């Protein structure tokens, strides 16, 4: 008899098992680097956006503050017709005319109406004066912001109470010959 050979059982090939479940190591490295890059980007953006205390060499930046009036307002006309101001400057006739309205808080509307009726002539005279002494640049400025602010202050001065919130111009005409 021949020698018996012991045969060892043939083991099945072991599957490729990773130490941890999930994507391969190369993908994990790419994801980690992407996350680090994202965090770094956010830190840089926040550094640029967060205001810092100015140093001697850093100019201070003025950021305008815009307030929103959430109260209801009503519109009231000033003067029955249009305001019209005529001036002669260097042999040049200038005519500036407009229709004006103001806004007041809804809850102060009736108080404004009573005061306006009592002081209508003084208000019209003061507004006409403000428009008369206004400069050509103020009359030609888009939106007339400076002129509207001067008129608002003038009306509130005559009223003695700051009822007027905003001045609105309509049908604005500027003619120069």
C-alpha distance (Angstrom), angle and dihedral (degrees) to the residues before:
residue distance angle dihedral
X1 . . .
X2 3.49 . .
X3 3.62 126.2 .
X4 3.64 112.4 -88.4
X5 3.65 113.6 -123.7
X6 3.65 117.5 -144.2
X7 3.67 111.2 -130.8
X8 3.66 117.2 -153.0
X9 3.69 113.9 -143.7
X10 3.76 111.4 -102.7
X11 3.75 109.4 -116.6
X12 3.74 118.1 -135.4
X13 3.78 113.6 -111.9
X14 3.78 110.8 -91.9
X15 3.78 114.6 -116.5
X16 3.79 118.1 -115.7
X17 3.78 99.2 -96.6
X18 3.79 120.6 -177.5
X19 3.73 121.8 -143.1
X20 3.81 93.0 -119.5
X21 3.75 129.4 25.2
X22 3.78 117.9 -111.9
X23 3.76 138.2 62.9
X24 3.79 121.3 -21.4
X25 3.78 119.1 -80.2
X26 3.81 93.2 -101.9
X27 3.82 91.4 57.9
X28 3.79 91.6 46.8
X29 3.79 89.5 53.6
X30 3.82 91.8 50.4
X31 3.81 92.0 48.6
X32 3.80 91.2 48.8
X33 3.80 91.9 50.0
X34 3.82 91.1 47.8
X35 3.81 91.2 51.9
X36 3.81 91.6 48.3
X37 3.81 89.6 49.8
X38 3.81 91.4 49.8
X39 3.80 92.7 50.2
X40 3.81 90.7 47.5
X41 3.81 90.4 50.5
X42 3.81 91.1 51.2
X43 3.79 91.7 49.4
X44 3.82 91.0 52.2
X45 3.82 92.5 48.2
X46 3.80 91.9 48.8
X47 3.80 90.3 48.1
X48 3.79 89.5 55.3
X49 3.81 94.8 44.6
X50 3.79 102.2 43.9
X51 3.81 110.2 86.5
X52 3.76 116.0 -120.0
X53 3.75 130.5 -155.9
X54 3.82 106.5 -94.1
X55 3.78 117.5 -114.8
X56 3.78 125.9 -147.2
X57 3.81 92.2 -88.7
X58 3.81 96.1 41.3
X59 3.80 114.8 86.9
X60 3.78 113.8 -133.1
X61 3.79 112.7 -114.0
X62 3.79 116.4 -138.5
X63 3.80 111.7 -141.7
X64 3.79 113.2 -164.2
X65 3.77 114.9 -126.7
X66 3.77 114.1 -139.2
X67 3.75 116.9 -159.9
X68 3.75 121.1 -162.7
X69 3.77 117.8 -146.3
X70 3.78 106.1 -142.8
X71 3.79 95.4 -179.0
X72 3.76 119.1 106.4
X73 3.78 114.5 -105.0
X74 3.78 134.6 -166.3
X75 3.76 128.3 -146.9
X76 3.79 122.1 -125.2
X77 3.83 127.4 -174.6
X78 3.79 120.0 -123.1
X79 3.81 112.1 -145.8
X80 3.79 122.5 -2.1
X81 3.78 95.0 -105.4
X82 3.74 137.1 18.8
X83 3.78 125.9 -56.2
X84 3.77 110.7 -120.6
X85 3.79 126.1 -171.5
X86 3.80 123.6 -175.9
X87 3.79 125.4 -167.8
X88 3.77 136.9 171.0
X89 3.79 113.8 -139.6
X90 3.82 119.1 177.1
X91 3.83 92.8 -21.7
X92 3.78 88.3 -49.6
X93 3.81 120.0 121.5
X94 3.79 113.7 -140.5
X95 3.80 122.8 -169.9
X96 3.79 122.4 -171.5
X97 3.79 119.0 -177.4
X98 3.77 134.5 167.7
X99 3.76 145.6 156.0
X100 3.79 113.3 -120.2
X101 3.79 134.5 -153.2
X102 3.78 130.3 172.8
X103 3.77 131.6 -154.9
X104 3.79 122.6 -135.0
X105 3.78 131.7 177.8
X106 3.77 112.1 -82.6
X107 3.79 92.6 -123.9
X108 3.84 91.0 51.9
X109 3.82 95.8 46.1
X110 3.80 97.4 101.8
X111 3.82 93.0 45.3
X112 3.80 89.5 50.8
X113 3.81 91.3 49.3
X114 3.83 92.3 53.3
X115 3.81 93.1 47.5
X116 3.79 92.0 44.4
X117 3.81 92.0 53.0
X118 3.80 90.9 49.7
X119 3.83 94.1 47.5
X120 3.81 102.7 27.2
X121 3.81 96.3 122.3
X122 3.81 93.0 48.4
X123 3.81 90.9 48.6
X124 3.81 93.0 49.4
X125 3.82 91.0 47.8
X126 3.81 92.2 49.5
X127 3.81 93.4 47.0
X128 3.81 90.7 48.1
X129 3.81 89.1 51.0
X130 3.81 92.2 50.4
X131 3.81 90.7 49.6
X132 3.83 91.6 46.0
X133 3.80 95.0 53.7
X134 3.79 94.0 42.5
X135 3.77 116.8 115.7
X136 3.77 125.8 -115.7
X137 3.82 89.3 -111.6
X138 3.82 91.6 55.0
X139 3.80 90.1 50.4
X140 3.79 93.3 49.3
X141 3.82 96.3 41.6
X142 3.81 111.2 117.1
X143 3.78 107.6 -111.1
X144 3.84 92.1 9.1
X145 3.82 90.7 -123.4
X146 3.82 96.6 162.3
X147 3.79 93.1 45.8
X148 3.81 92.7 47.9
X149 3.81 90.6 51.1
X150 3.82 91.5 51.1
X151 3.82 90.8 49.6
X152 3.83 91.6 47.4
X153 3.81 91.5 52.6
X154 3.81 91.9 45.6
X155 3.81 93.7 52.1
X156 3.80 92.6 46.4
X157 3.83 89.7 49.0
X158 3.81 91.3 54.5
X159 3.81 91.8 45.3
X160 3.79 91.7 47.8
X161 3.81 89.4 -139.1
X162 3.80 128.8 75.7
X163 3.80 97.1 -118.2
X164 3.80 96.9 136.3
X165 3.80 111.0 87.4
X166 3.79 100.1 174.0
X167 3.81 139.5 2.9
X168 3.79 119.4 -137.6
X169 3.82 124.8 -162.0
X170 3.79 121.8 -156.2
X171 3.81 132.0 178.8
X172 3.81 92.1 17.2
X173 3.80 113.2 -173.7
X174 3.78 127.6 -179.9
X175 3.78 117.8 -176.5
X176 3.76 127.5 179.1
X177 3.84 125.4 -176.0
